[in-house]
Amino acid sequence: MLAVEKLRKIDPDLTHLSNDEILEVRDALYDLGQLMFDDWLENEVVSKYPVRVLQRLKEGNKIK
């Protein structure tokens, strides 16, 4: 997990938040990411690629 100092370097706008508030937001984001990943694993009909990856590949394969 990212440390508070690292998070403050990534987003300087976090300077007005306390360390506890930053950790609470960080933990909530990790929980959300875990929930999304678990849902992705359980859903067998989804692509193994994120939504925009294949679209970008298709765009990159066009001859201009």
PyMOL Python script that loads the backbone (N, CA, C, O; Angstrom):
from pymol import cmd

cmd.read_pdbstr("""\
ATOM      1  N   MET A   1       0.834  -1.181   0.000  1.00  0.00           N
ATOM      2  CA  MET A   1       0.000   0.000   0.000  1.00  0.00           C
ATOM      3  C   MET A   1       0.879   1.244   0.000  1.00  0.00           C
ATOM      4  O   MET A   1       1.994   1.248   0.521  1.00  0.00           O
ATOM      5  N   LEU A   2       0.345   2.281  -0.593  1.00  0.00           N
ATOM      6  CA  LEU A   2       1.078   3.534  -0.665  1.00  0.00           C
ATOM      7  C   LEU A   2       1.089   4.244   0.685  1.00  0.00           C
ATOM      8  O   LEU A   2       0.081   4.270   1.391  1.00  0.00           O
ATOM      9  N   ALA A   3       2.222   4.812   1.032  1.00  0.00           N
ATOM     10  CA  ALA A   3       2.360   5.555   2.276  1.00  0.00           C
ATOM     11  C   ALA A   3       1.788   6.967   2.105  1.00  0.00           C
ATOM     12  O   ALA A   3       1.640   7.458   0.986  1.00  0.00           O
ATOM     13  N   VAL A   4       1.476   7.597   3.217  1.00  0.00           N
ATOM     14  CA  VAL A   4       0.895   8.942   3.205  1.00  0.00           C
ATOM     15  C   VAL A   4       1.831   9.914   2.481  1.00  0.00           C
ATOM     16  O   VAL A   4       1.367  10.740   1.696  1.00  0.00           O
ATOM     17  N   GLU A   5       3.126   9.828   2.732  1.00  0.00           N
ATOM     18  CA  GLU A   5       4.083  10.729   2.104  1.00  0.00           C
ATOM     19  C   GLU A   5       4.063  10.570   0.583  1.00  0.00           C
ATOM     20  O   GLU A   5       4.109  11.558  -0.150  1.00  0.00           O
ATOM     21  N   LYS A   6       3.994   9.339   0.121  1.00  0.00           N
ATOM     22  CA  LYS A   6       3.946   9.052  -1.317  1.00  0.00           C
ATOM     23  C   LYS A   6       2.660   9.607  -1.924  1.00  0.00           C
ATOM     24  O   LYS A   6       2.686  10.173  -3.016  1.00  0.00           O
ATOM     25  N   LEU A   7       1.537   9.450  -1.225  1.00  0.00           N
ATOM     26  CA  LEU A   7       0.271   9.975  -1.714  1.00  0.00           C
ATOM     27  C   LEU A   7       0.293  11.494  -1.793  1.00  0.00           C
ATOM     28  O   LEU A   7      -0.259  12.074  -2.728  1.00  0.00           O
ATOM     29  N   ARG A   8       0.922  12.142  -0.824  1.00  0.00           N
ATOM     30  CA  ARG A   8       1.024  13.605  -0.851  1.00  0.00           C
ATOM     31  C   ARG A   8       1.923  14.065  -2.008  1.00  0.00           C
ATOM     32  O   ARG A   8       1.687  15.132  -2.576  1.00  0.00           O
ATOM     33  N   LYS A   9       2.944  13.283  -2.364  1.00  0.00           N
ATOM     34  CA  LYS A   9       3.789  13.626  -3.509  1.00  0.00           C
ATOM     35  C   LYS A   9       3.022  13.458  -4.815  1.00  0.00           C
ATOM     36  O   LYS A   9       3.175  14.256  -5.740  1.00  0.00           O
ATOM     37  N   ILE A  10       2.196  12.415  -4.885  1.00  0.00           N
ATOM     38  CA  ILE A  10       1.402  12.166  -6.083  1.00  0.00           C
ATOM     39  C   ILE A  10       0.375  13.263  -6.293  1.00  0.00           C
ATOM     40  O   ILE A  10       0.188  13.742  -7.411  1.00  0.00           O
ATOM     41  N   ASP A  11      -0.301  13.666  -5.197  1.00  0.00           N
ATOM     42  CA  ASP A  11      -1.349  14.687  -5.289  1.00  0.00           C
ATOM     43  C   ASP A  11      -1.142  15.741  -4.207  1.00  0.00           C
ATOM     44  O   ASP A  11      -1.586  15.558  -3.073  1.00  0.00           O
ATOM     45  N   PRO A  12      -0.473  16.840  -4.544  1.00  0.00           N
ATOM     46  CA  PRO A  12      -0.223  17.895  -3.554  1.00  0.00           C
ATOM     47  C   PRO A  12      -1.499  18.518  -2.982  1.00  0.00           C
ATOM     48  O   PRO A  12      -1.441  19.159  -1.932  1.00  0.00           O
ATOM     49  N   ASP A  13      -2.635  18.352  -3.633  1.00  0.00           N
ATOM     50  CA  ASP A  13      -3.900  18.888  -3.114  1.00  0.00           C
ATOM     51  C   ASP A  13      -4.334  18.199  -1.823  1.00  0.00           C
ATOM     52  O   ASP A  13      -5.275  18.649  -1.169  1.00  0.00           O
ATOM     53  N   LEU A  14      -3.664  17.124  -1.454  1.00  0.00           N
ATOM     54  CA  LEU A  14      -4.025  16.398  -0.231  1.00  0.00           C
ATOM     55  C   LEU A  14      -3.441  17.040   1.024  1.00  0.00           C
ATOM     56  O   LEU A  14      -3.651  16.533   2.126  1.00  0.00           O
ATOM     57  N   THR A  15      -2.725  18.125   0.879  1.00  0.00           N
ATOM     58  CA  THR A  15      -2.062  18.738   2.030  1.00  0.00           C
ATOM     59  C   THR A  15      -3.046  19.231   3.086  1.00  0.00           C
ATOM     60  O   THR A  15      -2.688  19.331   4.259  1.00  0.00           O
ATOM     61  N   HIS A  16      -4.270  19.537   2.692  1.00  0.00           N
ATOM     62  CA  HIS A  16      -5.258  20.026   3.661  1.00  0.00           C
ATOM     63  C   HIS A  16      -5.944  18.897   4.434  1.00  0.00           C
ATOM     64  O   HIS A  16      -6.690  19.157   5.378  1.00  0.00           O
ATOM     65  N   LEU A  17      -5.698  17.657   4.041  1.00  0.00           N
ATOM     66  CA  LEU A  17      -6.298  16.510   4.736  1.00  0.00           C
ATOM     67  C   LEU A  17      -5.345  15.967   5.798  1.00  0.00           C
ATOM     68  O   LEU A  17      -4.125  16.042   5.658  1.00  0.00           O
ATOM     69  N   SER A  18      -5.925  15.425   6.854  1.00  0.00           N
ATOM     70  CA  SER A  18      -5.103  14.794   7.889  1.00  0.00           C
ATOM     71  C   SER A  18      -4.611  13.435   7.388  1.00  0.00           C
ATOM     72  O   SER A  18      -5.143  12.887   6.422  1.00  0.00           O
ATOM     73  N   ASN A  19      -3.599  12.907   8.051  1.00  0.00           N
ATOM     74  CA  ASN A  19      -3.083  11.583   7.684  1.00  0.00           C
ATOM     75  C   ASN A  19      -4.167  10.525   7.771  1.00  0.00           C
ATOM     76  O   ASN A  19      -4.244   9.650   6.908  1.00  0.00           O
ATOM     77  N   ASP A  20      -5.009  10.590   8.801  1.00  0.00           N
ATOM     78  CA  ASP A  20      -6.087   9.608   8.959  1.00  0.00           C
ATOM     79  C   ASP A  20      -7.086   9.688   7.816  1.00  0.00           C
ATOM     80  O   ASP A  20      -7.570   8.658   7.346  1.00  0.00           O
ATOM     81  N   GLU A  21      -7.401  10.896   7.361  1.00  0.00           N
ATOM     82  CA  GLU A  21      -8.338  11.055   6.244  1.00  0.00           C
ATOM     83  C   GLU A  21      -7.746  10.500   4.949  1.00  0.00           C
ATOM     84  O   GLU A  21      -8.436   9.848   4.166  1.00  0.00           O
ATOM     85  N   ILE A  22      -6.467  10.768   4.740  1.00  0.00           N
ATOM     86  CA  ILE A  22      -5.798  10.242   3.543  1.00  0.00           C
ATOM     87  C   ILE A  22      -5.788   8.718   3.563  1.00  0.00           C
ATOM     88  O   ILE A  22      -6.053   8.081   2.544  1.00  0.00           O
ATOM     89  N   LEU A  23      -5.486   8.134   4.712  1.00  0.00           N
ATOM     90  CA  LEU A  23      -5.461   6.673   4.825  1.00  0.00           C
ATOM     91  C   LEU A  23      -6.856   6.085   4.624  1.00  0.00           C
ATOM     92  O   LEU A  23      -7.000   5.008   4.045  1.00  0.00           O
ATOM     93  N   GLU A  24      -7.869   6.780   5.095  1.00  0.00           N
ATOM     94  CA  GLU A  24      -9.245   6.311   4.926  1.00  0.00           C
ATOM     95  C   GLU A  24      -9.623   6.291   3.443  1.00  0.00           C
ATOM     96  O   GLU A  24     -10.229   5.331   2.967  1.00  0.00           O
ATOM     97  N   VAL A  25      -9.267   7.347   2.719  1.00  0.00           N
ATOM     98  CA  VAL A  25      -9.550   7.409   1.284  1.00  0.00           C
ATOM     99  C   VAL A  25      -8.750   6.341   0.544  1.00  0.00           C
ATOM    100  O   VAL A  25      -9.283   5.653  -0.326  1.00  0.00           O
ATOM    101  N   ARG A  26      -7.466   6.203   0.893  1.00  0.00           N
ATOM    102  CA  ARG A  26      -6.624   5.184   0.252  1.00  0.00           C
ATOM    103  C   ARG A  26      -7.202   3.791   0.439  1.00  0.00           C
ATOM    104  O   ARG A  26      -7.287   3.015  -0.513  1.00  0.00           O
ATOM    105  N   ASP A  27      -7.598   3.476   1.668  1.00  0.00           N
ATOM    106  CA  ASP A  27      -8.155   2.153   1.952  1.00  0.00           C
ATOM    107  C   ASP A  27      -9.462   1.920   1.202  1.00  0.00           C
ATOM    108  O   ASP A  27      -9.718   0.812   0.729  1.00  0.00           O
ATOM    109  N   ALA A  28     -10.294   2.961   1.091  1.00  0.00           N
ATOM    110  CA  ALA A  28     -11.554   2.838   0.358  1.00  0.00           C
ATOM    111  C   ALA A  28     -11.292   2.569  -1.125  1.00  0.00           C
ATOM    112  O   ALA A  28     -12.003   1.782  -1.750  1.00  0.00           O
ATOM    113  N   LEU A  29     -10.265   3.225  -1.688  1.00  0.00           N
ATOM    114  CA  LEU A  29      -9.935   2.999  -3.090  1.00  0.00           C
ATOM    115  C   LEU A  29      -9.384   1.592  -3.320  1.00  0.00           C
ATOM    116  O   LEU A  29      -9.706   0.952  -4.321  1.00  0.00           O
ATOM    117  N   TYR A  30      -8.560   1.116  -2.399  1.00  0.00           N
ATOM    118  CA  TYR A  30      -8.068  -0.262  -2.507  1.00  0.00           C
ATOM    119  C   TYR A  30      -9.224  -1.258  -2.406  1.00  0.00           C
ATOM    120  O   TYR A  30      -9.263  -2.239  -3.149  1.00  0.00           O
ATOM    121  N   ASP A  31     -10.156  -1.012  -1.499  1.00  0.00           N
ATOM    122  CA  ASP A  31     -11.328  -1.894  -1.364  1.00  0.00           C
ATOM    123  C   ASP A  31     -12.162  -1.894  -2.641  1.00  0.00           C
ATOM    124  O   ASP A  31     -12.625  -2.946  -3.084  1.00  0.00           O
ATOM    125  N   LEU A  32     -12.353  -0.720  -3.230  1.00  0.00           N
ATOM    126  CA  LEU A  32     -13.104  -0.625  -4.475  1.00  0.00           C
ATOM    127  C   LEU A  32     -12.398  -1.380  -5.589  1.00  0.00           C
ATOM    128  O   LEU A  32     -13.036  -2.100  -6.357  1.00  0.00           O
ATOM    129  N   GLY A  33     -11.085  -1.220  -5.679  1.00  0.00           N
ATOM    130  CA  GLY A  33     -10.318  -1.947  -6.686  1.00  0.00           C
ATOM    131  C   GLY A  33     -10.415  -3.451  -6.499  1.00  0.00           C
ATOM    132  O   GLY A  33     -10.526  -4.191  -7.477  1.00  0.00           O
ATOM    133  N   GLN A  34     -10.375  -3.908  -5.260  1.00  0.00           N
ATOM    134  CA  GLN A  34     -10.493  -5.342  -4.988  1.00  0.00           C
ATOM    135  C   GLN A  34     -11.873  -5.857  -5.371  1.00  0.00           C
ATOM    136  O   GLN A  34     -12.001  -6.945  -5.933  1.00  0.00           O
ATOM    137  N   LEU A  35     -12.905  -5.075  -5.068  1.00  0.00           N
ATOM    138  CA  LEU A  35     -14.277  -5.447  -5.423  1.00  0.00           C
ATOM    139  C   LEU A  35     -14.429  -5.551  -6.938  1.00  0.00           C
ATOM    140  O   LEU A  35     -15.042  -6.493  -7.439  1.00  0.00           O
ATOM    141  N   MET A  36     -13.875  -4.588  -7.664  1.00  0.00           N
ATOM    142  CA  MET A  36     -13.950  -4.619  -9.122  1.00  0.00           C
ATOM    143  C   MET A  36     -13.193  -5.819  -9.688  1.00  0.00           C
ATOM    144  O   MET A  36     -13.667  -6.467 -10.621  1.00  0.00           O
ATOM    145  N   PHE A  37     -12.032  -6.114  -9.132  1.00  0.00           N
ATOM    146  CA  PHE A  37     -11.252  -7.249  -9.606  1.00  0.00           C
ATOM    147  C   PHE A  37     -11.974  -8.566  -9.332  1.00  0.00           C
ATOM    148  O   PHE A  37     -12.027  -9.441 -10.196  1.00  0.00           O
ATOM    149  N   ASP A  38     -12.528  -8.704  -8.127  1.00  0.00           N
ATOM    150  CA  ASP A  38     -13.267  -9.926  -7.797  1.00  0.00           C
ATOM    151  C   ASP A  38     -14.458 -10.114  -8.718  1.00  0.00           C
ATOM    152  O   ASP A  38     -14.734 -11.230  -9.158  1.00  0.00           O
ATOM    153  N   ASP A  39     -15.172  -9.021  -9.018  1.00  0.00           N
ATOM    154  CA  ASP A  39     -16.314  -9.089  -9.928  1.00  0.00           C
ATOM    155  C   ASP A  39     -15.861  -9.492 -11.322  1.00  0.00           C
ATOM    156  O   ASP A  39     -16.527 -10.278 -11.996  1.00  0.00           O
ATOM    157  N   TRP A  40     -14.725  -8.950 -11.753  1.00  0.00           N
ATOM    158  CA  TRP A  40     -14.181  -9.286 -13.060  1.00  0.00           C
ATOM    159  C   TRP A  40     -13.835 -10.776 -13.139  1.00  0.00           C
ATOM    160  O   TRP A  40     -14.093 -11.424 -14.153  1.00  0.00           O
ATOM    161  N   LEU A  41     -13.251 -11.315 -12.064  1.00  0.00           N
ATOM    162  CA  LEU A  41     -12.892 -12.729 -12.060  1.00  0.00           C
ATOM    163  C   LEU A  41     -14.126 -13.637 -12.104  1.00  0.00           C
ATOM    164  O   LEU A  41     -14.105 -14.690 -12.741  1.00  0.00           O
ATOM    165  N   GLU A  42     -15.195 -13.225 -11.428  1.00  0.00           N
ATOM    166  CA  GLU A  42     -16.407 -14.041 -11.366  1.00  0.00           C
ATOM    167  C   GLU A  42     -17.208 -14.000 -12.654  1.00  0.00           C
ATOM    168  O   GLU A  42     -17.935 -14.946 -12.957  1.00  0.00           O
ATOM    169  N   ASN A  43     -17.091 -12.931 -13.410  1.00  0.00           N
ATOM    170  CA  ASN A  43     -17.868 -12.762 -14.629  1.00  0.00           C
ATOM    171  C   ASN A  43     -17.108 -13.408 -15.785  1.00  0.00           C
ATOM    172  O   ASN A  43     -16.081 -12.885 -16.217  1.00  0.00           O
ATOM    173  N   GLU A  44     -17.591 -14.520 -16.281  1.00  0.00           N
ATOM    174  CA  GLU A  44     -16.871 -15.288 -17.291  1.00  0.00           C
ATOM    175  C   GLU A  44     -17.051 -14.752 -18.705  1.00  0.00           C
ATOM    176  O   GLU A  44     -16.326 -15.169 -19.608  1.00  0.00           O
ATOM    177  N   VAL A  45     -17.981 -13.855 -18.923  1.00  0.00           N
ATOM    178  CA  VAL A  45     -18.255 -13.400 -20.276  1.00  0.00           C
ATOM    179  C   VAL A  45     -17.509 -12.118 -20.645  1.00  0.00           C
ATOM    180  O   VAL A  45     -17.674 -11.615 -21.756  1.00  0.00           O
ATOM    181  N   VAL A  46     -16.701 -11.586 -19.747  1.00  0.00           N
ATOM    182  CA  VAL A  46     -16.005 -10.339 -20.045  1.00  0.00           C
ATOM    183  C   VAL A  46     -14.695 -10.615 -20.762  1.00  0.00           C
ATOM    184  O   VAL A  46     -14.143 -11.712 -20.678  1.00  0.00           O
ATOM    185  N   SER A  47     -14.218  -9.627 -21.450  1.00  0.00           N
ATOM    186  CA  SER A  47     -12.922  -9.702 -22.109  1.00  0.00           C
ATOM    187  C   SER A  47     -11.824  -9.665 -21.061  1.00  0.00           C
ATOM    188  O   SER A  47     -12.028  -9.158 -19.958  1.00  0.00           O
ATOM    189  N   LYS A  48     -10.676 -10.193 -21.400  1.00  0.00           N
ATOM    190  CA  LYS A  48      -9.539 -10.129 -20.494  1.00  0.00           C
ATOM    191  C   LYS A  48      -8.831  -8.789 -20.601  1.00  0.00           C
ATOM    192  O   LYS A  48      -7.887  -8.528 -19.855  1.00  0.00           O
ATOM    193  N   TYR A  49      -9.270  -7.941 -21.513  1.00  0.00           N
ATOM    194  CA  TYR A  49      -8.662  -6.635 -21.712  1.00  0.00           C
ATOM    195  C   TYR A  49      -9.608  -5.541 -21.228  1.00  0.00           C
ATOM    196  O   TYR A  49     -10.822  -5.672 -21.385  1.00  0.00           O
ATOM    197  N   PRO A  50      -9.082  -4.467 -20.644  1.00  0.00           N
ATOM    198  CA  PRO A  50      -9.932  -3.339 -20.286  1.00  0.00           C
ATOM    199  C   PRO A  50     -10.633  -2.781 -21.521  1.00  0.00           C
ATOM    200  O   PRO A  50     -10.162  -2.973 -22.642  1.00  0.00           O
ATOM    201  N   VAL A  51     -11.731  -2.104 -21.324  1.00  0.00           N
ATOM    202  CA  VAL A  51     -12.609  -1.665 -22.400  1.00  0.00           C
ATOM    203  C   VAL A  51     -11.873  -0.925 -23.505  1.00  0.00           C
ATOM    204  O   VAL A  51     -12.057  -1.258 -24.675  1.00  0.00           O
ATOM    205  N   ARG A  52     -11.074   0.035 -23.195  1.00  0.00           N
ATOM    206  CA  ARG A  52     -10.446   0.884 -24.216  1.00  0.00           C
ATOM    207  C   ARG A  52      -9.212   0.259 -24.871  1.00  0.00           C
ATOM    208  O   ARG A  52      -8.774   0.752 -25.911  1.00  0.00           O
ATOM    209  N   VAL A  53      -8.646  -0.786 -24.316  1.00  0.00           N
ATOM    210  CA  VAL A  53      -7.408  -1.346 -24.865  1.00  0.00           C
ATOM    211  C   VAL A  53      -7.623  -1.858 -26.283  1.00  0.00           C
ATOM    212  O   VAL A  53      -6.839  -1.542 -27.178  1.00  0.00           O
ATOM    213  N   LEU A  54      -8.661  -2.634 -26.497  1.00  0.00           N
ATOM    214  CA  LEU A  54      -8.895  -3.188 -27.827  1.00  0.00           C
ATOM    215  C   LEU A  54      -9.251  -2.097 -28.826  1.00  0.00           C
ATOM    216  O   LEU A  54      -8.868  -2.175 -29.993  1.00  0.00           O
ATOM    217  N   GLN A  55      -9.982  -1.078 -28.375  1.00  0.00           N
ATOM    218  CA  GLN A  55     -10.315   0.022 -29.277  1.00  0.00           C
ATOM    219  C   GLN A  55      -9.050   0.752 -29.710  1.00  0.00           C
ATOM    220  O   GLN A  55      -8.917   1.115 -30.879  1.00  0.00           O
ATOM    221  N   ARG A  56      -8.120   0.971 -28.786  1.00  0.00           N
ATOM    222  CA  ARG A  56      -6.868   1.641 -29.130  1.00  0.00           C
ATOM    223  C   ARG A  56      -6.037   0.771 -30.077  1.00  0.00           C
ATOM    224  O   ARG A  56      -5.406   1.287 -31.000  1.00  0.00           O
ATOM    225  N   LEU A  57      -6.034  -0.537 -29.853  1.00  0.00           N
ATOM    226  CA  LEU A  57      -5.288  -1.425 -30.743  1.00  0.00           C
ATOM    227  C   LEU A  57      -5.861  -1.364 -32.148  1.00  0.00           C
ATOM    228  O   LEU A  57      -5.115  -1.337 -33.127  1.00  0.00           O
ATOM    229  N   LYS A  58      -7.175  -1.343 -32.247  1.00  0.00           N
ATOM    230  CA  LYS A  58      -7.826  -1.274 -33.549  1.00  0.00           C
ATOM    231  C   LYS A  58      -7.449   0.031 -34.248  1.00  0.00           C
ATOM    232  O   LYS A  58      -7.153   0.030 -35.443  1.00  0.00           O
ATOM    233  N   GLU A  59      -7.459   1.143 -33.510  1.00  0.00           N
ATOM    234  CA  GLU A  59      -7.078   2.424 -34.071  1.00  0.00           C
ATOM    235  C   GLU A  59      -5.622   2.417 -34.534  1.00  0.00           C
ATOM    236  O   GLU A  59      -5.292   2.976 -35.580  1.00  0.00           O
ATOM    237  N   GLY A  60      -4.761   1.783 -33.751  1.00  0.00           N
ATOM    238  CA  GLY A  60      -3.341   1.749 -34.082  1.00  0.00           C
ATOM    239  C   GLY A  60      -3.024   0.877 -35.274  1.00  0.00           C
ATOM    240  O   GLY A  60      -1.961   1.024 -35.878  1.00  0.00           O
ATOM    241  N   ASN A  61      -3.923  -0.033 -35.631  1.00  0.00           N
ATOM    242  CA  ASN A  61      -3.690  -0.940 -36.746  1.00  0.00           C
ATOM    243  C   ASN A  61      -4.194  -0.384 -38.085  1.00  0.00           C
ATOM    244  O   ASN A  61      -3.996  -1.013 -39.125  1.00  0.00           O
ATOM    245  N   LYS A  62      -4.831   0.768 -38.069  1.00  0.00           N
ATOM    246  CA  LYS A  62      -5.339   1.351 -39.311  1.00  0.00           C
ATOM    247  C   LYS A  62      -4.202   1.973 -40.096  1.00  0.00           C
ATOM    248  O   LYS A  62      -3.300   2.591 -39.529  1.00  0.00           O
ATOM    249  N   ILE A  63      -4.257   1.804 -41.405  1.00  0.00           N
ATOM    250  CA  ILE A  63      -3.293   2.449 -42.295  1.00  0.00           C
ATOM    251  C   ILE A  63      -3.812   3.825 -42.625  1.00  0.00           C
ATOM    252  O   ILE A  63      -4.953   3.995 -43.054  1.00  0.00           O
ATOM    253  N   LYS A  64      -2.953   4.807 -42.419  1.00  0.00           N
ATOM    254  CA  LYS A  64      -3.387   6.196 -42.680  1.00  0.00           C
ATOM    255  C   LYS A  64      -3.027   6.627 -44.077  1.00  0.00           C
ATOM    256  O   LYS A  64      -3.315   7.759 -44.467  1.00  0.00           O
TER     257      LYS A  64
END
""", "prot")
cmd.dss("prot")
cmd.show_as("cartoon", "prot")
cmd.util.cbc("prot")
cmd.orient("prot")
